[in-house]
Amino acid sequence: MIGTDRHYAGQGVGYRLLRTAIDSAAVMSEAVSVRFIIADAVDTQRAWYERQGFVPNRSKAEQERLARVRESTGVAATSMRLDLGPDPRLLGT
């Protein structure tokens, strides 16, 4: 989970935290397969995640999970994923 205090909004702190997580995943993918980064974006932040390259995760299981979260917490969120691309070792290149 990544989040910033509202006092830091608009200062690039969230972007730097996310960039660090993406870069770490890319480094880890050299040792293990890492294909996606998944984020539960509070609906008010969905557009921000989309600007970072995330797309809605359309899996039925994720939609059902977030419906349960919404029901129990009242927080509306969208499951988002960032595709890190196929592992070239699996493509035979």
Secondary structure as UniProt FT lines:
FT   HELIX           6..8
FT   TURN            9..12
FT   HELIX           13..28
FT   TURN            29..31
FT   STRAND          36..42
FT   HELIX           43..45
FT   HELIX           46..51
FT   TURN            52..53
FT   STRAND          55..56
FT   HELIX           60..73
FT   STRAND          77..83
FT   HELIX           88..90
FT   TURN            91..92
//
